[in-house]
């Protein structure tokens, strides 16, 4: 009996230690002056806005595609910074576990080539890259009259803790933050029973049906639904 209990307990611990996906998106308009100290997210994956002068940060509706020409996600709202970062305009991201951080972000100017986003954790620069609309790819969507642009995600490995997000040149726009954590070594050998009818979600954490095309998450696993 003890052996059976031990095996069940180990299996439950292993399932609980499987990879997890956290996401932060924006779902409603927020005017300038309303976001200082505002937080987005849950389960320890939290984005905090700093805007004490209440004149910069806002959320508005804006549809944009991120990913590749073959696999992409659509977001309907964005967090606008409306200017470069400073002590009065910045973002802080709390990360509950180590993993891969992916961000849907683009320049607030379609013509700018010098606007970058910088992520720093414990004094170490994790990411510093220019955001250019020229990096987007153009696609044709069935039923759409005009071609659409798909902007690339940015991605990096992060540790658990706090990440400072700055944009030293000028305004940029954020659409989503996604954290994917990895299973500890050896956990993959214990598998949970999968349910083929389990709900599916896109990378924004939104539930989708089986007709959705692109990257989806089901039963805790990410795969391409074609």
LINUR-V415737 format. One record per residue. N is the residue number from 1. RES is the residue in one letter. PHI is phi in radians with two decimals (none if undefined). PSI is psi in whole degrees, -180 to 180 (999 if undefined). OMEGA is omega in degrees with one decimal (none if undefined). Layout:
<<N:RES:PHI:PSI:OMEGA> <N:RES:PHI:PSI:OMEGA>>
This chain:
<<1:X:none:-39:179.3> <2:X:-1.10:-38:-179.0> <3:X:-1.13:-42:179.1> <4:X:-1.09:-45:180.0> <5:X:-1.07:-42:-179.3> <6:X:-1.09:-42:179.5> <7:X:-1.12:-44:179.1> <8:X:-1.12:-43:179.7> <9:X:-1.09:-42:179.4> <10:X:-1.12:-42:179.9> <11:X:-1.10:-41:179.6> <12:X:-1.14:-40:178.4> <13:X:-1.13:-39:-178.9> <14:X:-1.16:-44:178.2> <15:X:-1.05:-41:-179.8> <16:X:-1.16:-21:-177.5> <17:X:-1.66:4:-179.6> <18:X:-1.13:165:-179.9> <19:X:-1.00:145:178.7> <20:X:-2.21:153:175.6> <21:X:-2.12:126:176.3> <22:X:-1.97:148:178.5> <23:X:-2.55:149:174.6> <24:X:-2.23:121:173.5> <25:X:-2.31:177:-177.4> <26:X:-2.10:137:-170.2> <27:X:-2.26:0:177.5> <28:X:-2.69:155:-177.8> <29:X:-1.20:140:174.8> <30:X:-2.39:119:-175.6> <31:X:-1.29:161:172.9> <32:X:-0.99:141:179.4> <33:X:1.65:-2:-176.4> <34:X:-2.02:1:-171.5> <35:X:-1.93:-1:179.3> <36:X:-1.11:122:-177.4> <37:X:1.39:-1:179.8> <38:X:-1.23:141:177.8> <39:X:-2.11:150:175.7> <40:X:-2.24:143:177.2> <41:X:2.02:-174:-178.7> <42:X:-2.84:172:175.7> <43:X:0.97:35:177.1> <44:X:1.50:-10:176.6> <45:X:-1.69:94:-166.5> <46:X:-2.23:131:173.2> <47:X:-1.78:125:-179.5> <48:X:-1.96:131:-179.5> <49:X:-1.69:136:173.8> <50:X:-2.06:117:-178.6> <51:X:-2.70:64:-173.1> <52:X:-1.09:-27:177.9> <53:X:-1.44:-6:174.9> <54:X:0.91:52:-177.5> <55:X:-2.42:-3:-172.9> <56:X:-2.04:-67:-170.1> <57:X:-1.16:141:177.1> <58:X:-2.78:164:173.6> <59:X:-2.10:131:176.1> <60:X:-2.39:170:178.9> <61:X:-1.39:132:176.8> <62:X:-2.87:118:-178.0> <63:X:-1.49:131:-178.6> <64:X:-2.64:145:-179.7> <65:X:-1.82:139:177.4> <66:X:-2.33:143:178.9> <67:X:2.42:-132:177.0> <68:X:-2.22:176:179.0> <69:X:-1.09:-28:-178.2> <70:X:-1.59:-32:-175.8> <71:X:-2.38:120:-177.6> <72:X:-2.62:161:177.7> <73:X:-2.16:149:179.3> <74:X:-1.93:134:176.9> <75:X:-2.07:147:-173.6> <76:X:-1.91:-12:179.5> <77:X:-2.31:156:178.7> <78:X:-2.43:153:172.4> <79:X:-1.69:113:-178.9> <80:X:-1.64:134:178.7> <81:X:-1.58:-25:176.0> <82:X:0.97:37:178.0> <83:X:2.55:172:-177.7> <84:X:-1.30:159:-178.3> <85:X:-1.30:154:178.1> <86:X:-2.87:-172:175.9> <87:X:-1.13:-19:-178.9> <88:X:-1.81:4:-177.7> <89:X:-2.75:95:-179.7> <90:X:-2.78:171:-179.6> <91:X:-2.26:147:177.2> <92:X:-2.28:133:-178.2> <93:X:-2.03:124:175.4> <94:X:-1.65:128:-176.6> <95:X:-2.01:121:-175.7> <96:X:-1.34:-27:-176.9> <97:X:-2.54:157:175.4> <98:X:-1.19:148:179.2> <99:X:2.99:-159:179.5> <100:X:-1.81:123:179.2> <101:X:-1.74:126:178.3> <102:X:-2.10:134:-176.3> <103:X:-2.24:133:171.6> <104:X:-1.62:108:-174.6> <105:X:-2.61:145:176.8> <106:X:-2.56:164:178.7> <107:X:-1.15:148:177.3> <108:X:-1.40:-3:178.3> <109:X:-2.21:125:-177.8> <110:X:-1.20:-20:-177.2> <111:X:-1.78:-13:-176.4> <112:X:-1.25:144:178.0> <113:X:-2.16:5:-174.5> <114:X:-2.10:14:-178.3> <115:X:-1.66:121:-176.4> <116:X:-2.13:160:174.4> <117:X:-2.08:136:-175.6> <118:X:-2.17:130:176.2> <119:X:-2.03:127:-177.1> <120:X:-2.26:135:179.4> <121:X:-2.32:123:179.9> <122:X:0.92:41:177.1> <123:X:1.41:-2:179.7> <124:X:-1.84:129:179.3> <125:X:-1.35:118:-179.3> <126:X:-1.54:-32:-172.4> <127:X:-2.73:138:175.7> <128:X:-2.71:104:-173.6> <129:X:-2.54:144:175.3> <130:X:-1.31:145:178.6> <131:X:-1.92:116:-175.7> <132:X:-2.21:134:177.6> <133:X:-1.09:-24:179.8> <134:X:-1.14:-17:178.8> <135:X:-1.37:-9:179.6> <136:X:-1.31:154:174.5> <137:X:-1.91:150:-178.4> <138:X:-1.76:134:-179.6> <139:X:-2.28:162:174.7> <140:X:-1.98:124:-179.6> <141:X:-1.80:132:-179.1> <142:X:-1.00:130:-179.8> <143:X:1.60:-11:179.0> <144:X:-1.71:135:-177.1> <145:X:-1.27:-41:-176.3> <146:X:-1.90:150:177.7> <147:X:-1.15:157:-179.7> <148:X:-2.06:154:175.7> <149:X:-1.73:139:174.6> <150:X:-2.01:120:-177.0> <151:X:-1.64:145:-179.1> <152:X:-1.30:144:168.8> <153:X:-1.24:157:166.1> <154:X:-1.89:149:-173.4> <155:X:-2.57:148:179.7> <156:X:-2.81:159:174.7> <157:X:-1.50:136:-178.3> <158:X:-2.33:157:174.6> <159:X:-1.76:166:174.0> <160:X:-1.13:141:-179.5> <161:X:2.46:-154:-176.5> <162:X:-1.95:135:179.6> <163:X:-2.08:128:175.1> <164:X:-1.57:130:-179.5> <165:X:-1.98:119:-180.0> <166:X:-2.21:163:-178.8> <167:X:-2.53:83:-166.1> <168:X:-1.22:-17:-175.2> <169:X:-1.65:-48:-178.9> <170:X:-3.05:-173:-172.0> <171:X:-1.12:142:171.1> <172:X:-2.37:167:-175.4> <173:X:-2.15:131:179.8> <174:X:-1.85:136:-179.7> <175:X:-1.98:-32:-177.8> <176:X:-2.87:152:173.2> <177:X:-2.23:129:-176.4> <178:X:-2.30:129:177.7> <179:X:-2.06:125:176.0> <180:X:-2.03:119:-179.7> <181:X:-1.68:155:-176.9> <182:X:-1.77:153:175.3> <183:X:-1.31:144:174.1> <184:X:-1.08:155:-179.5> <185:X:-0.96:131:176.1> <186:X:1.63:-17:-178.0> <187:X:-1.16:-30:-176.3> <188:X:-1.04:-18:-177.7> <189:X:-1.27:-15:177.4> <190:X:-1.90:118:-174.0> <191:X:-2.00:140:175.8> <192:X:-1.49:155:176.8> <193:X:-1.22:128:-177.0> <194:X:-1.63:147:178.2> <195:X:-1.93:112:-176.5> <196:X:-1.17:-15:178.0> <197:X:-1.76:10:179.1> <198:X:-1.11:150:-179.6> <199:X:-1.09:151:178.4> <200:X:-1.96:147:-179.5> <201:X:-2.31:148:172.3> <202:X:-1.49:-179:-175.9> <203:X:-1.20:-12:176.6> <204:X:-1.53:0:-179.8> <205:X:1.47:10:-178.9> <206:X:-1.61:135:-179.9> <207:X:-1.24:136:179.9> <208:X:-2.25:165:178.1> <209:X:-1.69:-178:-174.5> <210:X:-1.22:-11:178.4> <211:X:-1.50:-8:-179.9> <212:X:-1.16:134:179.3> <213:X:-1.84:129:178.1> <214:X:2.33:-161:-177.5> <215:X:-1.39:127:179.7> <216:X:-2.27:162:177.3> <217:X:-2.12:125:178.9> <218:X:-2.52:136:-177.5> <219:X:0.98:32:178.5> <220:X:1.36:6:-178.8> <221:X:-2.06:145:178.3> <222:X:-1.79:133:177.4> <223:X:-2.67:169:-179.1> <224:X:-1.63:122:176.7> <225:X:-1.69:114:-175.1> <226:X:-1.80:999:none>>
